[in-house]
Amino acid sequence: MAGIEMIHIPYRGAGPALNDLLPGRVDVMFNNIGAVLPLIRAGKLRALAVTTAKRTSAAPELPPIAESGVSRRSSGKRTPIRSALSPIL
């Protein structure tokens, strides 16, 4: 679809994944917007988009992935985020 290759790293929850994302040990993760919004607002994480069909009222500045031309395959409210230390691709 988008020509992006990723390797799935299974974590036992969002906490351990965030522990690796924040210092830049992993480049990106998908998580619920509510769980990471405080970290995004504090500048510790950079949100890229939401996977909902439309923009969410919790963070209306984040576009849905579908706005980039990639079809939406998730019905959840997960948000691709990356460490603020990592550059945007």
C-alpha positions as CSV (number, residue, x, y, z in Angstrom):
1,M,0.0,0.0,0.0
2,A,2.4,2.7,1.2
3,G,5.7,0.9,0.4
4,I,6.8,1.0,4.1
5,E,8.6,-2.0,5.6
6,M,8.3,-2.5,9.3
7,I,9.2,-5.3,11.7
8,H,6.6,-6.1,14.4
9,I,8.1,-6.2,17.9
10,P,5.7,-7.9,20.3
11,Y,5.6,-6.1,23.7
12,R,3.7,-7.1,26.8
13,G,1.8,-3.9,26.7
14,A,2.2,-0.2,25.9
15,G,4.3,0.6,28.9
16,P,7.3,-1.5,27.9
17,A,6.9,-0.3,24.3
18,L,6.9,3.3,25.4
19,N,10.0,2.7,27.4
20,D,11.8,1.8,24.2
21,L,10.1,4.4,22.1
22,L,10.9,7.4,24.3
23,P,14.7,7.1,24.1
24,G,14.6,6.1,20.5
25,R,15.4,2.4,20.8
26,V,12.4,1.7,18.4
27,D,11.3,4.2,15.8
28,V,7.5,4.0,15.8
29,M,4.5,2.5,17.5
30,F,0.8,2.5,17.2
31,N,-1.1,3.3,20.4
32,N,-4.4,4.7,21.7
33,I,-4.4,8.4,21.5
34,G,-5.7,8.9,25.1
35,A,-2.7,7.0,26.5
36,V,-0.1,9.0,24.7
37,L,-1.7,12.5,24.3
38,P,0.0,13.9,27.5
39,L,3.4,12.8,26.1
40,I,2.6,14.3,22.7
41,R,1.5,17.6,24.3
42,A,4.7,17.6,26.4
43,G,6.8,17.3,23.3
44,K,8.2,13.9,24.2
45,L,6.5,12.1,21.4
46,R,5.5,13.2,17.9
47,A,2.2,12.0,16.5
48,L,2.0,11.3,12.8
49,A,-1.7,10.6,12.2
50,V,-4.7,8.8,13.5
51,T,-6.2,5.6,12.1
52,T,-9.8,6.8,12.5
53,A,-11.8,7.7,9.5
54,K,-12.0,11.4,10.5
55,R,-10.0,13.7,12.7
56,T,-10.5,13.1,16.4
57,S,-11.7,15.8,18.7
58,A,-9.0,14.8,21.2
59,A,-6.3,16.0,18.7
60,P,-7.9,17.7,15.7
61,E,-4.5,18.8,14.4
62,L,-3.7,15.1,13.6
63,P,-4.8,14.0,10.1
64,P,-6.3,10.6,9.5
65,I,-3.9,8.3,7.6
66,A,-6.5,8.2,4.8
67,E,-5.8,11.9,4.1
68,S,-2.4,10.9,3.0
69,G,-3.9,8.6,0.4
70,V,-3.3,5.3,2.2
71,S,-6.5,3.3,2.7
72,R,-7.6,2.8,6.3
73,R,-7.6,-0.8,7.5
74,S,-8.2,-0.3,11.2
75,S,-11.4,0.7,13.0
76,G,-9.6,1.5,16.2
77,K,-8.4,4.8,17.6
78,R,-4.7,4.0,17.4
79,T,-2.1,6.7,16.6
80,P,1.3,6.1,15.0
81,I,3.7,8.0,17.1
82,R,7.5,8.2,17.3
83,S,10.0,9.5,19.7
84,A,10.6,13.3,19.6
85,L,14.2,12.4,19.3
86,S,13.7,10.7,15.9
87,P,13.4,12.6,12.7
88,I,10.1,12.4,10.7
89,L,10.6,10.3,7.6
